[in-house]
Amino acid sequence: MRAGTLPAARWTTPLALAVLLALLVALVMSGQWPGLHGNPASASKGLVGIAPTEIERIAIRSGAESVALWRGPNGWAMEGVDDAAPAELAAHIETALKFLNISEASREISAAELRSESFAAFGLDPPAEVAVIETAAAVAATVNFGTPNPAGTSHYIRLAGAPTVYLMPRHVGEEWRLLFDMARRLQDRAGSAAANRSTALLLPISMAQVWAIEIVTGGKLTRFERDPAGNWFRHLGQHTHGLGGNAHIADPAQARIIDAVFSGFDPAVAEAHVAPGDAAHLARYGLALPTMIVLFYARDSSTVLARLEFGAPADRLDRYARLAPGGAIVTVAEFEPKRLTELLKTVGAGS
């Protein structure tokens, strides 16, 4: 028997190798195994089933304020602003839409569980923010954003016309609040620049959306964060956070000092446009090696929202600055970086 199996082995082995080679060639050419070409893609499990690429207009309202964004041939733009939306705003638009498309609810509260006063308890009567999302053909969804749950880990959200209330991960609601804030400030900056031609809001986001700040100066980095209640503290050391516990609670007295300094960024303006932010001008105005770098972060994110760099003094009262990486060189009041230097000394981080 053993002798009879040898001829079979001689031809089955090359055949198996040939079949395997054919499969590998098909995989390289198509990117998937043969026979899977007709399998449909998995359906979205998020609140809004429409793909982000199909959304062409977004209107967001919070209180008496509103912004409208639309997808044009050259990318996203905002009503009331002539230029195309900055790349960072466009990126947050896509992220906000993606979160609604892919994020699953941790809980669905059905109509049977709701009472007339439930919507107010969830911050949905009235909602904190409303986003109307449209395709080219119709309104895809009207999303009402409510308050966080008691644990602060999720937000209550409801789709207009549906009785169900969804408990969604906190980052979904936070991203839409951040998007609204950035769009509103861009709108304000455009209006200010049109009225004054020389001054505009310095930062693209308000401090309400900032939950961590890093200041780099003199070769040292100092990090500030908010505790779960939103109060500021200086972050010290490397450690891990235990489950179910808050590792940091801000000192009330120091929190007020830090907040007073950081709140000054909300009305801060670029006083004059000086030059484009190319390499030659950066060196000329002391921004090739900035004297101070300030990094702003959103909640639950390690991605920098804004990077503000301070350069050489323009004169006794002003200093050169820019928003990196692509911002133009502007002048700001000297007290803007000075109050940060004084803060570092106050909390024991300055020289």
URMOVEN-V938506 format. One record per backbone hydrogen bond with DSSP energy under -1.0 kcal/mol. NH is the residue of the N-H (numbers start at 1). CO is the residue of the C=O. If there is no record, write none. Layout:
NH;CO / NH;CO
This chain:
5;1 / 9;5 / 10;6 / 11;7 / 12;8 / 13;9 / 15;11 / 16;12 / 17;13 / 18;14 / 19;15 / 20;16 / 21;17 / 22;18 / 23;19 / 24;20 / 25;21 / 26;22 / 27;23 / 28;24 / 29;25 / 30;26 / 31;27 / 36;33 / 39;36 / 46;101 / 48;100 / 54;51 / 55;52 / 56;134 / 57;134 / 58;69 / 59;132 / 60;67 / 61;130 / 62;65 / 65;62 / 67;60 / 69;58 / 70;77 / 71;56 / 72;75 / 75;72 / 77;70 / 79;68 / 81;78 / 85;76 / 90;86 / 91;87 / 92;88 / 93;89 / 94;90 / 95;91 / 96;92 / 97;93 / 98;94 / 99;95 / 100;96 / 101;97 / 102;98 / 103;99 / 106;167 / 109;165 / 113;110 / 114;111 / 118;115 / 121;117 / 122;118 / 123;120 / 124;119 / 128;145 / 129;145 / 130;61 / 131;143 / 132;59 / 133;141 / 134;57 / 135;138 / 140;133 / 141;133 / 143;131 / 144;158 / 145;129 / 146;156 / 147;122 / 149;154 / 152;149 / 155;168 / 156;147 / 157;166 / 158;144 / 160;142 / 162;159 / 165;109 / 166;157 / 167;107 / 168;155 / 170;153 / 172;169 / 174;170 / 175;171 / 176;172 / 177;173 / 178;174 / 179;175 / 180;176 / 181;177 / 182;178 / 183;179 / 184;180 / 185;181 / 186;182 / 187;183 / 188;184 / 189;185 / 190;186 / 191;187 / 192;188 / 193;189 / 194;190 / 195;191 / 196;192 / 197;193 / 202;268 / 209;206 / 210;207 / 211;297 / 212;297 / 213;224 / 214;295 / 215;222 / 216;293 / 217;220 / 220;217 / 222;215 / 224;213 / 225;233 / 226;211 / 227;231 / 230;227 / 233;225 / 235;223 / 245;242 / 255;251 / 256;252 / 257;253 / 258;254 / 259;255 / 260;256 / 261;257 / 262;258 / 263;259 / 264;261 / 265;262 / 266;263 / 270;200 / 271;331 / 274;329 / 275;329 / 278;276 / 282;278 / 283;279 / 284;280 / 285;281 / 286;283 / 287;282 / 288;282 / 291;310 / 292;310 / 293;216 / 294;308 / 295;214 / 296;306 / 297;212 / 301;298 / 305;296 / 306;296 / 308;294 / 309;322 / 310;292 / 311;320 / 312;285 / 314;318 / 315;318 / 319;332 / 320;312 / 321;330 / 322;309 / 324;307 / 327;323 / 329;275 / 330;321 / 331;272 / 332;319 / 334;317 / 336;333 / 338;334 / 339;335 / 341;337 / 342;338 / 343;339 / 344;340 / 345;341 / 346;342 / 347;343 / 349;344 / 350;344
